C-alpha cells in the first residue's frame, strides 16, 4: 500500500528476533580494506543478527540487519527460500542466515524493538548493543526481550575518524586530495577520533547513535584509486586517490595477466582509469553482478528504500528526494548495503574527482542517475497501486556450490604454551572487583570491562573455543576454560 499518515484499521503484527552470528575469530582475512595480511585475532564484542517482521493482515515484510560487512545475492535467496517467501518481501541490510526464534514468557505491553538508520557514522553493532543493554537490564548481551537494530544507510563517504587525518610523524595536516604526507607518504597519513583508541571511539560513536535513535550505466569496473584505499586505511604500492590518468606500469601488468578492458568500457567509465574491468571477467564466475535488485517496502507512513551498496551522503539525499516526490506524507529512509553488495555509488560530480569512492562506483558516472530512475518508478507504482503493471526484471543467477572456491589456506596447528594445555587458566581473576599470541604459542585473552549497570553478585568467566591439532587431517578439537568465581560489588567494604 502507499504510505499513509492515517493509522490502519487493524493493528500491525510485529515480530522481532535476535541470533548470535559470530563466525570464526582467528586466522581468517578481513575484507574491509581487502588486505590479506589483516587477519582476525579475536573479537571486541559478539556479533548478532536482528530480524523485524511486520504483518498488516494481508501481507508481511521482514527487514534483517546483522553485524557483518556485506551481503551476497545467494544469501538473500537462500533465506527467502528457507522462509518460503518471495524475495521481494525480504530485505537484508547486512544479513543473517541462521534460523532463530524467540519465545517470550513475558506478559506485558511496552516497547519491543527499535529500528534506526543513521547515515554518517560507523560502529552500528555497538550502537545496537548499547541500546539493548539500556533496555534489557540484568540480561547478558544478545539476550532479553528488547531488540534494537541499527542498519546502514548512505554511508559510502563517511568516516568515524572525525578528528581528521594528520601526518603522524610531523603533526601536520595531510594533503587533502591525495591523503598523503611530504615525509612518509600515505602510510604516515592516519585519521583519528573521536576517542584515544579504536575501542574508545567505538564506544563513543555507538553510544551517540544509540542516544540519537531514540546516463547509461557501464559494465562493472574498478579504477586505479580503488587500490589506493581510503584516508582511514591506505592501500599498497604507489596508488593514490584522485588519479584520473592511471599508471602504464600497472596497466601493462593488468593487460598481461587479465587482458585489457574493451574500448567501449574504457570510454564509458571516463574519467576513471580502469584497473580491473570486472564486468569482462567471468572466470571461474562473474566478478561483479550484471543483475542488481532495487526494492522499496512501505510500512504505514514509513518508506524503506533498500539500496544495494554504499551510497555516499549526497547520493542518499538525492535518492530520498526522488522517492519522496511520490510519498509526500511519508518518512523516507535509505537502507544501505541491502540484498547485494555493489561497492560505492557516488554522485556524478563526486565521480569526476576519482577518489576511492568514485573509483569504486563500478557501473560508471551515471550509476546514481540509473538508480534514481528505477527507484522513482518503483515509488510511483507503489503510490498509485500499479505494482502489477511493472515489467518483471531478470532473475539474478543462482550459482552451483561446486563452482565456489576457497583461497584461505588451512590453518597451522595450534600449540599451547609450555607446561599448559588448552583450557588452562593462565591468570586467575581477583576475588573481587569494583565497578568502574606471541612466539608461535596460542593464548586467548578474555577481558570483561564491567559496566556500571552490572548487578552485584558472584560471577565467573568461561571461554569456549576450538584448536587445530597437528595431524594429517587437521583435527579440530573443542575446549572450555573456566575462571575462579569472583564478586562484583559497589564497594570493597561490603560484599
N, C-alpha and C positions, 0 to 999 in steps of 0.2 A: 504493500500500500504506500501511497505517497505520505511523506511525513506530515504530521498534523500536531498543532499545539493543544487540540482538544483531547481530553482523556478518553481512553477506549471504554466502550460499554462494559466489556468483560476485562477483568484484570489480567495482566500478563502472568504467565507461569515462568518462573525464573529458577534455573538450577546452576549451581556453581560447584566446581571440584578442583582439587589440587593433587598433584602427584610429584614425587621426587623423580627427577630425570637426570640426576648426576651420573655422568659417564666415567670412563677411565680418567684417572687424575695423575698419571705418570707415564712418561716415555712416548707420548703422542704429540705430534706437531700441532700448534695452534694455527688458525687461519686468518686472524685479523690483519696481520701485516704480511702474509704469505711468505714467512721466513721459516724454512725448515729447521733452523737452529733454535727457534723459540719453541721449546717443548714444555709440556705440563710437568710441574714439580709440586703439585698439591693444590688445594683449593682454599679460598678465603671463606666462602660460605657454601652450603649445599645449593644445588640448582633445582628449581621447581618449574613445572608447567601448570598453568591455571586455565580452566575452561569455564565459559559463561554461555549458558543456553537460554534462549528466550523463545517462548511459545505464545502466540496470540490467539490460539484456539483453532486456527486454520492451517498455519504452517509455523515452522520453527527455524531458527538460525543458531549457529554456535560460533563463538569467537574464542580462539585459543591463543594464549600468549605464553611463551616459555623463555627461560633464561639461557638461550643459545644464540649463536651469531646469525644464522641464516637458515633458510628452508628450501627444499627442492620440490619440484612438481610431484615426484614419486611419493614423497611423504604425505602430501595432501591427498593424493589419490588413494593411497593405502588407508588413511584414516577415514575418508568418506566411504570407502568400500567396507571397512570394518563396521561402521555405524549404519550401513545400508542407507546412506543419504546420498542425494545428488550433490555434486561438488559445488554447485552454485550456492548452497546453504552453509558451506564450511569455509571459514576464513582462518588462516593460520598466519599470524604475525609472530614469528618465532614459535615453533610448533612443538607439540608433544606427540609421542607415538605409543604411549603406554595406556592400557585400559585401566580405568580408575573410577571408583565410585565412593561417595562419602555418605555414610548412613548416620544421620544425626538423631540422637535421642533427646535433643533439646526441645522443649515445648515453649517457645517464646516468639513474640513478634518484634522484629527490630531489623537493624541493618545486617544484611547477609554478605554483601560484597561491594567492591568499588572497582571501576574500570576507568583508567585515565590514559590520555595520550599527551605526551609532553615532548615538544619538538627539539628544543635546543639544549640538550643535555645528554647525560650518559648515566651509567650505573642504575639502570631501571630495575634490575633484580633486587638490588639493595633497597630501593625505594619500596618495593613490594614487601620485602622483609620487615622494614621499619614500620610501615603502616599496619601490617598484620600483628606485629609484636605489641603495638599500642592497643589494638582491639582485642587480641586474644591473650588477655592477662593470665599468666600461670601456665600457658602452653609453650611447648618447645617450638622452634622454627619449623614450619611446614605442617603444623598441627593447629587444631582449633577451628571453630565454625566459620569465622570471617575470612574471606578470600579477597585479596587486593591485587589487581593486575595493572601494571604499568607497561603499556605497549609502545613500541617505537612509532614515531611519526616521521615528518620530513626532516631527518637528522643528518642528511648527507654531508653538509659542510660545517657542522657544529663540532665543538670540541669541549671536553670537560676541563681542559687546562686553561682556565680563564685568566690566569696571571700572565699568560702570553709567553712567546718564545724569546729566549736570551742566549747569548753565547756564553756557555758555562765557563770558558777559560778566561774571558775578559770582562764579562758582565754587561757588554754592550748588546743592543738590540740586534736581532738577526736581520739579514736582508729580506725585505717583505716579499718580493716576487719569487726569489729562489730558495728561501728558507735555508740560508747558509751563512757562514761566518768568514771574515777575512782570514782568520787563523783557525784551522781545523775543519773548514768546510761545513757540510751539512751534518756531520757527526757531532760537531760541537754545538749545533743549534737544537736546543731542547726546550719544550714548553712545560710549564709547571702550573700547579694550582688546582683548586683553591687551598688545599692543605699542604702540610710539610712533606708528606709522602703519599703514595697511591692509596694506602689504607685510610688515611685521614680524609683524603679527597673523596674517596668512595662514600665514606660515612656522611660528609658534609653535603655532597650532591644528592645522595639518596634521601637524606633527612629533609632537605629543602623541597625536593619533589613530592615527598610524602606529605609535607605540610601544605604545599600548593594544591594538592589534589583534593585535599578536602576540596614543415616542407615535406618531405617524404623521408622515411627512415632508410637506414643503410643496413647492409649485412653487418653483423657484430664485429667490432674490432677494438682493441686496446691501444692507446697511444704510448709514446715514449715516456711521458710524465707519469704514467701509471707505475712504471718501475722505479720512479724517484721516491715513491711513498709520500707521506704527509709530513707536516710540521711536527705532529705528535710522534712520528716514527719514520725516519728516513729509510730509503732503500739502499741497495748496494751499488757498487761501481760508480760511474760518473754520470748517472742520470740525474736530471734536475727538473724541478717544477717550472711551468711556464715555457716549455720547449715547443716551439712551432716549426722547427727546422728538422729535427731528427738528427741521427748520427750515422754517417756512412759506414763506420766500423760495425755497429750493431745491426744495421740494415743488411750488411754483407753476410754476417753470421746467420741472420734470420733467413735470408734467401737460400743459403747453402743447406740449412737444416730443414726448414719448413716450406720453402718456396716463397716467392714474392707475392704480395697482395695484388689482386687484379686492378687494372686501371680504373674500372668502374667504382670499386670500393675505395680506392685511394682518393678519387675525385669527390666521392660522396661525403667522406669524412673531413674534408678540408675545414679549418686549417690544422687538423690533427695529423701529425706524422705517425703512421701506423707502425707499431712494434709487433703486435700479433694480430693477424687477420683471422680471428677465431671463427667468424661466420663461414670461412672457406676451409676450415679444418674439421674433419669428421672422423678421424681415426683415433682410437677404436670406436668412439662415439662422438656425436657433435659436441664441440667445446662450449658452445653457447646456444640458448634456445632460439628457435625460429618462431615458436608459438608462445605467446605470453598471455596470461589471464588478466582481465580487468574486471573489477567487481565492486558493486555498491550494495550494502544492505541497509535497510531502514528499520528503526525501532521507535515507533511513535514519532516524536519530533527530532530524533537523532538520526543523521545520515552518516554512515561509516564508509569512507572511500578507501578501499583496500588496494594499495599500490604495491607493485612487485619490485621494490628496490629501495635505494636510498635517495629520496628526493631532497634536494637542497632546501634551505629555508624559504627562499623566494619561489622556487618551483612549487613547493607545497602551498604557498599563498595563492598562486595563480590557479592551481587545481581547485582549491577550496572556492575561490571566487567563481570559477566556471560552473561548478556544481550548484552553488548557491543561487545561480540565476534561475534554476528550476525549483529550488527548495527555499523559497523566500522566508518562510517562517521556521525553518529548521536550523538546528545546530549541526554544522558540517565539520567532521574531523577527518584527518588523514591518518590512516593506519599504515605505517611503513613496514617494509620487509615482509610482505604478505604473499603467500602462495608459491612464489618462486623468486629466486634472487637474480637480478639483472644489473648488478653493480649500481652505478650512480645515475641520476637524472638531473642535469643542470638546466638552467635557462639558456636560451640562445646566446645571450651576452656573456654569461659565465663560461660557456663552451669556447668562445673565441680566445680566451686567455690561456687555456690549456694547462691549468694547474691539475693536481691529481684527480680532482672530481671530474673535470672536463675530459681528461684523457680516459677516464673510466666510464664515461657515458657511451655505452657500446653501440647504440643504434644511430649515432651521428648527431649533428647540431639541431635537428628538428625533432628529436625524441620527445621533448616536453609537449610540443605542439600536437604530436600524434596522440599522446595520452589525453591531452585536454579535449581533443576531438572525440575520442572514444568515451571518456567519462561524461562529457556534456551530453552526448547522445543517449547514454545509458540513464542519466539522471532525468532527461526529458521523458523517456519511455516509462520510468517509474512514476513520475509525477502525473502523466496522462494515462496511466494504467494500460499501456500498449506494449508491455514487455513481450507478449506473444508474437508481435509483429517484427521483432528484431531478427535479423538473419542469424542463424546458428553458425558460429565460427568453427574453425578446425579444432579437433581434439589434440591435445599435446601427446607426444609419443609416450608409450609405456615400455621402457626398455627391459629386455630379459636380464635376469640377475646373472646369468652365466657370462654376460658381456662386461660385467663390472670387474675392476681390478683394484688391487691394494698395493700402494707404493711404500707402505710403512714396513720397515724391516722387523723381523722377530726380535723381541727384547732379549737382552743378555740375561744370564742367570743372576738372580738376586742372592747376595751373600750377606749374612748377618754379621754384626760387629764381633770382634774377638770375645770369646767366653760368653756369648749370648746366643739366644735363639729367637726366632720370630714369636712375638707375643710377650717377651720380657719387657718389663717397665724399666727404662734406663734411669729415670729421675722421678722419684715419687713426689706426690703433691704434698704441700704443707698441711698440717692438721686443721687449719682454719684460715679463712680469707676475709678481709674486709672489702665491702663493695667499693668501690671507687672506679747431608748425604755426601760426606766427604771421603776422599781416599778410596773410592770404589766400594765403600760399605754402605749398606742400606739402613736408614733410620727414618722413622716417621715422627714428626714433631707436631704435637697436638696442643693448641693454646685455646683457652676459653677467656675471652675478655668479658668479665662478669658485668652484666648490665645493671643499672640502678633499679630496674624492676624485678630483679631476681628475688625469689621467695626465700625466706630464711628456712634452712633445712640442711639435711645431710645429702651429699652428692658423691658420685664417683664418675670417672670418665672411662668409657670403653672405646677402643679403636678396632674396627673390623676391616680387614684387608686381605689381600692375596699376594703371594710371592711366587716367583717363577723358579722352579728347581732346575739345577744344572743336569738335565737328562736329554736323551736323544729326541724325545717328543715334547720338550718344553712343558713339563707338567706344571699346572697352576694349582697351588695349594692355599686354601683359606686359613686364616689365623685370627685370633682375638687377643687383644691386650687390655687388661683392666687395672686401673689405678686403685690405691687405697681409698677408703671413704674419707671425705673431708666435709667440713661445715662451712656454710655461707651465712653470715650474720651481719647485722647492722653495727655491731660494736664488738671489739675484742674483749670487753668486760662482761659480756653476757652471751653465752651460747650453750 
